[in-house]
């Protein structure tokens, strides 16, 4: 998943714990192999080969369910959460030795190939009438994998555990003594500081922010969350954390709030989910109180 991952669980013995961990890790690897844009033999890469050539492709039920969820996110975000924005990753490089802004001409060209409304999707068939498009399941698959990992662990007998896939969290029950799992929220501008902590006895939690993958130019931070309508990084929030029953919902909600920028706080309030936001001025808001 391109990030540190951990499984914490209570089991009757080491053998049971290892068996459960093997099953969980195996499914995470399966999803990585299916939906990584870096693997040429992945399902996503196959879809994108058809997209690049303006063709159609039939997809399997699991992929169809992810696409249906992506459509829901697109609609709920007024088109801001758009999995066709994958072409923009070629414009923005966040790992260069010398940070560089994207070329405006490339962005202008890329925007012509962005827009879920340009895709035809029905009855498990994806069609790309316009050649040159590309899908990216970032913001969905890792969170989906987190939820699935918890389901698998629970099916194998785990009543108390925590799954953490690169900061996407899913909790299975409390600790055996009834105490909640204490999960910290990292300060976006202070790597070793926790700005808040929340006790969870179930459900999922996810954070979106501009502080993990970014470039800084003339003192201004440009994060990896890109507005598909402008092609430029969002600028209002430094991080948004959401707690929900499902990690995939928490993850998409936090990303949509980032994309909505100044409108994100009111949108989060409308969801009635526990959340916290930190803007680029350092102001903190939401229903999760910061540590004193």
N, C-alpha and C positions, 0 to 999 in steps of 0.2 A: 504493500500500500504506500510505499515511498515515505514512511514515517515510522517512528518507534511505536510498537504495539505491545500490549501486555494483557495477560489473563490472570485474574485473582479468583480463586474459588476454594470452597471448603469441600473436602471429600473424605470418605471413610478411611482411605489409605492411599499410598503413593501410586499404586498400580491403577486405581480408579481415576485418580487425578490425571495421570499421564494419558490414559485412554480417552478421557474427555477432552483434554487439551489437543491430542492428536486429531480428533474429529473436528474440533473447532478450527484449528489452524488449517486443516486440510480444506475446509470449505472456504476460508478466507483466501487461500492460495488459488482455489478454483475460480473464485470471482475475479481475482487479480488477473488470472490468465484469460478470462473471458472478456473483460472490459478495459484492460489497459490499452491506452493509445500508443504505448511504446512497444507492444508486442505485435509483430506483423501477422501472426496467426490468430489473433484474438477476434472475437465476434465484432467488436467495435471497429477494428481495422478493416474487416471485410465489409462492414456497412459503409465505411468511409471510402473504400475503393469504388463502390457503386455510386456513392454521392459525388465523388470527384468526376465521374463520367456521366452524370445525369441519368442514372439507371434506377431500376427498382430491385427490391430484395425482400424475400419472405423471412420473418424472424421467428424464433422459438417463443414459447409462452413466457419464460422468465424475462427475456428481453422485452417482450410486448408489455409486460406489467410495469417495467421500468419506464418505458416510453409513455405509457398511460399516465404514470405519476408525473413525468416531466411535463406532459400536456397540462395537467392540473396546476403545476407550479407556474407555468407560462401564463395561464389564465388568471390565477390568483395574484400575480405580480404585474398585471397589465403589460405583459411582454418583456419584462426585465430579466426574468429567470428563463433564459433561452439556450437550450443545449446546442443550437446551431452556431453559437458564438465561438466554437472551437478554432475557427480560422484566425481569430485574433491572437492566439498564442504564438503565431509565427511573427507577429509584429512586435510583441513585447517580450524582451529577454531579461529575466531576473537573475541570471547567473553570470553576467559578463564582468570581467575585471574592471572595465571602465563603464559605469552606468550610462545608458544612452536612451533617450526618449524614442518612442516609435516614430517611424516616418509617416507624416500625415497623409501622403499620397497612397501609401500602402493601406493605411486605415480606411481611407475613402474607397479604395478598391475592394477591401475585405467586407465592408458594410453592405455591399451589393449582394454578397453571398450569405448574409445573415438574416434570419427571420423564420420562425417555425411556420408562419403562414405561407411560406414558399414550399413547404413540404406537404405531400399527400400521405396520410396515414389512416388506414382502414383495414380491418379484418387481417391483422398481422402482416400487412404488406406496406413497406415504406417505399415511396417513390420520390425521386428528386428531379423534377422537371428542369431545374436549372443546374448545370454542371458547375463544379467547383465548390460545392458546399462540404461541410464537415460537422460531425456530431462529437460532443464531449460530455461524458457522464459525470464529470466532476461536480461534487455537491450532492450526489445521489448514491453512487455505488458504495463508497466507503461507509456511509451511514447505514445503508441497506445491509452491508456485510456485518456491521456491528449488531444490528437487530437479529439477523440470522444466527450469529454466533451465540447470542443469549438463548435463543429458542433451542438450538441444538444442545447446549449445555443443560438446559432445564429438562429436555427430553431424556437426557442421559442421567438424570438424578440430582442435578445441582439445585439446591434451594437457596444458596447464599453465594453470590459471586459478583464480580465486576469485570466487564469487557472494556478495554480502552484501545481503540484503533486510531492512533495519531490524534488524540484529543476528542474523538467521538466516543461518547460514553454510553453504556447500557448497564443498568444495575439489576441484579436478580435478588430480590428480597433484601432483608437487612443482614447484618452480621448475626451469627447464631445467638448471641446474647441479646438481640433485639435492637442494638444500636444501629443508627444509620451510617451509611458510607459517607465520609466527608470528602467532598470533591471541590478542589480549588479552581478559581478562575484566575488565570495569569494576567498580570498587568501588561497591557500592550506596549508600554514604553520602558518597562523595567523587567528584564528577562527573569530575574530571580525572585521577583515579588509576586505575592498572591494578593489580589485586590479584594476578593470575596471568597467565601466558602459556603457551600450548601450541603445539607444532609439529605441523602437520598435513600429510600428503602425500596425503590423500584423506578422504572422509567428510564428515559434517555436524556442526554444533555449534549449540546454541541455548541461550538463557538466558531464564528467567522470573523476574520480580521485582516488588517493590512500589515501585520508585523512579522509574519513568518516568511513570506516571499514578497520582496519589494526591492525597489531601487530608491536611492535618495539623490536628488539633483538640486543644487542651490538651496539646500536645507529643506526641501519639500519631499515628502514620502509618496511614492507611487506604488500601491499594492497590486496584487495579482487578480483582484476581483474587478472585472471589466464590465462597464455598461455596454450592452450589445447595441444600443441605439446611437452611442457616440463613439465607441471604440476606445474610450479612455478609462483609466482606473477611477473608481468611486473615491470620493474625497471627504465625506462628512463624518462617518464613524471610524474609530480605530478598531473597535471590536464590538460584537454583539453575541451574547450568549442566551440560549433558549433552552428551557426544560419542558419535556413533553413525554407522553407515554412511549412514543417511538422515537428513536434517534434520527431516523430519516426525516421525520416531520420537524424535529428540533433543528436539524442541519439546514433544511431548505428554508425554514422560517428565518433563521439567523442570516442566511445569505440574501434572501429577499429584502430583509430590513436594511442590510448594507447597501443593496442596490437602490433602494428607495431614498437613501440619503436623508435629507431634512424631513421627509414624510415618514421615515421609518419608525420613529418613536410612537406616533399615533397609530400606525398600522399594527405595531406590536401590542399596544394596549387593546386593540380590537380583538385580538386572538384569545385573550384571557389565559395566557400561559405565563408561567414564571419566567422572567427575563431580566437581563441587565445590558445596558449599552454604555459605552465610553466614547465620547466624541473626540475629535482631533485637538480640541482645546483642553482636554482632560476632564471635562464635566462628566459626571456619572448619573445615570438615571435608570428607571425600571423598577421592578418589584423585588429584586434581590438586593438587599442592602449591602453596601461595602463594609469591610472590616474596619473597626475603629482603632 
